[in-house]
Amino acid sequence: MSGPLLLPSWDQLAAKVPGIIEPMRRYLEQIACVLRPGSVVNTDQTLRCFAAFLAEAAPGLTGLAQITRRHIEDFKPWLAARPGQNKPRLTTATIAHRLGTLRMFFLRIEEWGWDDAPARVPMFPGDLPRQDHPLPKALDDATAAKLLRAAQDDRRMLVRVTVEMLLRTGLRVSEFTGLRADAVVLIGAGPWLHVPVGKLGEDRYLPLHPQLVTLIDAYRARHVPPGHRLLLPRENGRPLDRHTVTRMINRAGAAAGLPHIHPHQLRHTLATQAINRGMSLEAIAALLGHRSLDMTLRYAKIASRTVADEYFAVSEKVEALYGQPAQLPADAIGPKMTRLRREHHRLLGNGWCTRPPQLDCAFESICETCSYFQTSIEFRPVLQAQHDDALTKHQDHRGQLFATLLARADQDAS
């Protein structure tokens, strides 16, 4: 058992911990009725992995009900030390997935009321390691343009078709290679692309650029025999696969002088270009076939045009705070200084604003609470009337404000 592909079979495990294996296999039969085959296979591997640990560490167990928190705590370092596929250790994502699947196993059998379930679920959310969440790796605009130009210049037409389709539609590779011959349809006056059921079990329609329609028609007329079931097979009629798609993308990338490019980067590139040019998250989610906006929100963190626009909108105002004040000449005193101060004052109802003119203000409705607001004894009658009115109306907060301003006016008089 040196790697994830060498887990013992269920029959081998049944010889060592039979009381554990029977309910695990029964659980797999149940989830196979409602989950996709891939999810069942992953659960099968997780449960066999845990059973293999129990066969080594606790061969005397006779049932699931005897599994305790200590078994889980011993299993976690055992799992973390296992070699991965072509790696000395399992990745954090794999460990988190295995532990999460195992926890769901215990939660479900408790919810189902199985007699052989442990007295309480021996796992907690904190047992799952925290994972990194790197941002999607998109090509920048200049790199994407280089790739597209190189693909358009390639003598093999399928290279151009592949790069343009992935870069302009954001399709997953599996969706691209599985497009049916009748995938291009007319809805209203425009062409649309019918994307079949894929990764998330849902199909969708994408608006298709007329240039792509022309390109697809030209390729099919030259290389695809009538009646072929796929929209874009290879020139010999065989279906494309993800490895061939990757090689064609990097053929164009190498011609453009670019490093290795993963096909999914073209999907990320379209999403990033769209969000930074004003496309809504809801529209991008529909375009990419996301089931949840949480999946789409990752793209909002990549070079967001909104963030950039708002940052540069305030950067000049921030720079004004850091700039060196202009040095006044030595004779700038007396009447000259008074005139300069007066030019910087903006009269208000109960005083004036002393904010420097280079600092913009977006809060002109709360002047009297601002630190730049100044008042003097000449405004005392108005301030007193406002204070008395606030007390009459039991507006304590407003009354306190005008009491403060009255004190400031009296201080000015003294």
N, C-alpha and C positions, 0 to 999 in steps of 0.2 A: 504493500500500500504506500508507494512512494509518491503518488500524485493523484490529482482529482479524478483521473480516468481509471484508476486502479482500485476503486472502492470495491469491497467484497459484495457479492450478489446477495439477494434476499435469502436464498437457500443457505448460503454459507453463514449468514448472520443468524438464521433461525436455529442453527445447530448450537449456537453459543448463548443467545438470549431469546429464547422462543417466546417468552411472555411479553417481550417488548415488540417483537416483529409483527405479531398477528394484528394488534390494533393499528399499527402504522400502515400496514397494507390495506386494512379496511378503510382507513382515512383516505388513502390515495384513490381508492375506488369511489369514494363519495365526492371528492373534489373533481375527479375526472368527469363527473356529470355536469359541472357548471363552469369549470375553468378551461382555458385553451390548452392544447396539448403541450406547448412549450412551458407553460406554468406548472403543469403536472410533472414534467420531466425535471424541472428545477427543484420542485418539492421532493421528488423521489431522491435526487442526489443529496439534498440536505438531510433528509431523515436517515438515509443509509450512512451518511457521514456521522451523524449523532449516534446511531446504533453501533457503528464500528468503534467509536470512542467508548461507549458503555461496555462493549464486549471486551475491551482491553482493561478499562478502569474499574468496572463494577460488574463482573460476569455473574455474580450471585443474584442480580435483580430478577424478580419473577413477574413483574408487571409495571405498567406506567405509573401506577399509584405510589410506587416506592421511590420515584424520582424526586429528589429534593433540590433545594437551592444550591447545596454544595456540589452536586453533580454539574450544574450549569456553570458554576464558578471555575470548576476544573476543566470543563469543556472549552471555555473561551481561550485560555492560553494554548490548549492542545490544537484548537482550530487555527489560531494565529501562527503556529509553528509549522503548519502543513505547507508543503511546496505547492506552488501554483503551476499552471501550464506554461512551460518555458520560463518560469520565474522561480527564484528560491523560496518565495513566500507568497501566500495569497494576497491579493490587493485588499485595501481597506473597503472598497466597494463590494467585493465578493464576500468578505467577512460580514459586513453589515447586512447583505442580502441573505446570507445563510442564517444568521441569528434572527433576523426579522421573520423569515419563513418559519423557523422553529418556534418562535414566540406565537405566531399566528396558529400553529398547530395546537399548542396548549390552550390558547384562548378559545378556539373553536370546539375542541372536545369538551371543555368545561361548559361552554354555552349549549352544546348539544346534550349535556347531562349524561355523558358516558360514565358507567360505573367504575371503569379502570382509569379515569382521569385523576391526576394528583389532587390532593385536598385543596390546594390553591395553586394558581399559576406561578411557576417558579422563576419566571422571567419578567423583566421590567423594561420600559423604553430606554432607560439608562444603560442597559446592557449593549446597546448598539453603538459602535464607534461613530464619532462625528466624521462626516465625509467632507472633502473639499468640494467646492462648487465652482470650478473654473468657468469663465465665460466662453461662449461659443467662439471658435477661431474662424473669423471671416477674413476674406481677402479685402484689402483696401481697394478703393476705386481704381487707382492706377494699375495695380496688379491684376485686377479683374479685366481691365481693358486690354492689357498685354496678352493675357490668356486667350481672350476672345479673338483678338486679331490673329494670333498664332494659329488658333483652330480654324479660322476662316481661310488661312493660307495653306492649310494642310492638303496634300494631294488626295488623302483618303476622306471621302465625303462623310463617312460615319463618325469621324473624329469631330468634325464641325457640328453635325447633328447632335451628338452626345453632349458636347460642351454647351452649345446654345440652349438645348432643352433644359439641362440641369441649372444653368445660370439664370435662365429667364422664367422658369416655372417653380424652382425650389423643390422639385420632386426628390423623394428618397430614391436611392439606387434600385431597391427592390420594386418600387412603384414604376420607375422608368423601364426596367427590363420586363415588367409584366403587363405593359400597355397592350390592350387588344387592338386588333386591326380596325375596329369600329370606334376607337376611342375619341376621334375628332368628330364633333357633332355641331350642328348649327342650332343655336338657341336665340330666337329673335333674328337680328341681322348679323350677329357675330359668331365666330367659331369658338367653341369651348372644348376643353379636354376632360374626358371622363376618366378619373383616376379610380381604379378598382379597389376593392377591399384590401387593405394592407396591414401595416403594423398595429394600428389601433382598432382594426375590425370595422372600419367605416370607409365608404367610398365618398367621393366628392367631385365637383366640377370646378375647373379653373378656366378663367378667361385666357384665350390663346392669342398671342400676337400674330397678326396676319403674316409677318415675315417668317415665323416658325411654320405656319401652315404651308407656305410656299416651299420651304426647305424640306419638310416632311414629304410633301407630294413629289418633289424632285428625286429624293432618295428612293422612295417606294417605286417610282416609275423606272428607275435605273437598276435597282437591286432586289426588289421584293416581288416574287411571283404572285399572280392573282390567287386569291383563296388562302394565302398564308394567315395563320391565326394571330400573329403578332404584328404590332404596328411598326416596330423598328428592330427587326432581327439583324444578325450579321449578314454580310454579303452572300455567304454560303447557305443562308436560311436557318442556321442554328441560333438558338436564343442567346442573348447576351447574358453575362453574369457579372457580379460586382468586381471580380478581379480584372476582367477585360475592360470594364468601364474605367477602373482606376488607371490601367495602363494607357488607355487612350487620352485621358485627361492629362497625364504626366508626359505623354508624348508632345502634346501642345505646350505644356508648361516648360519642358526642356528646350523646345524651340524658342520660347520667349525668355529663356535664361532664368527661370523660376525654380525654387526648391520644390521638394516633394509636396504634392497637394492631395489631400484626401477628398473623395467625392462629396462628402457631407459638408465640406467647407463651402461649396457652391450654394448649397441650401442656406447656410448661415449668411453667406454674402448677400443673397437676395433679400433675406429678412432684415439685415442691417441697413441695406440701401433703402428699403421701403420705409422703415421706421424713421430714418433720418431725413426723409423727404416728405414727411407729413402723413403717411398712411396710418390709420388707426390700428390699435392693438387687436380689436375685434376682427378687422378685415385681414390682418396678417395671420391671425389664428385660423381663420377660414381658409386662407390661401395655403397654409402649410399643413392643414389637417390636424391641428392641435385640439385635443379634447378639453383642455383646461387653459385658461389665460395664464396660469402660473408658468406653463411651458413657454409661453410667448414673452412673458415679462423679462426673461433673461436678455432678450435683445434690446430692451429699453435701457440697459446698462452700458451698451457698447457705443461709444462716441455719440451719445445722444445729442441731436441737433438742438433740442430744447434746452438741455443743460448748457451747451456751448453758448447759445444765444443769450441766455439769462446771465451766464458768467461774464461775458464780455459787456453786457449792458451795465453791469455794476462795477466792472473793473476800473473804469475811469474815475468813478466816484471814490472807490477805495484808494486809488493812487493819490487822490487829493489829500487824503489823511496822512500819507507818507511823504508827500512833497515838502521840500524845505520852504519855510515862509520867506517871502520877498523881504530883502533888507531895505528899510526906509532910510532916506538920507538923514543926516544929523539935524537938519533944520525942520524936519517934519514933526513939529511939536505945536502946541498951542492951537490956534485957529485951524491949521491944516489938519491936525489929528482929529479935532472935533468934526470937521467936515467929512473926513473919511469914515469915522464912526457913524455919523448920521446917514451916510449913503448906504451903509451896511445894515441899517435898521429898517425893519418893515413894520409899520404901525398895525396894531390889532385893536380889538374892541376894548380890552382892559390893559393894554401895554404894547409891547413890540417884540419882534423876533430878532434875536442876535445871531442866528445861524449864519456862518460864512456863506457868501453867495455861491462859492464853488461846490457846496454841498446841497444837493437837491433834497427836497422834502416831499414824502408821500403821505404825510399824516397831518394835513392842515386842519383836520377836524378835532384834534386833541391838543391844540396849542397850549392851553393853560396848564397842562400836565407835563409839558416838555421842558427839559432842562435848559433849552435855549430861550424860553419865554422870560421876559423881564417886565416889571411893572414899577410904578413910583407913586408918590403921595398924591399926584394930581388925579389918579384913577381911584382914590380911596372911596369917594361917594358911591361910585358904581359898584365897586367890589363889596361895600357894606350892604348895599341893597340886594345884591345877589346872595350874599351870606344869609341875610334875614329871610329872604324868600325860601332858601333851602331849608332853614330851620322850621319855618311855618309849614312846609310840606313834608316834614320829617324825612328829608333826604340827607341822611347823616354823612354819607360819603361826599356829596356835593358841598355840604356845609363845611366839612373839614378842609376841602380844597380851597374854598374862598377864605377860610380862616388863615390858612398858610399864606395866601397871596396878600391878605391884609397885613400880616406880620412882615412880609417882604417889603410892602409899600411903606410901612412905618419905619423899617430899618433904613430905607432909602432917604426918608425925611431927616433921620437923625444923623 
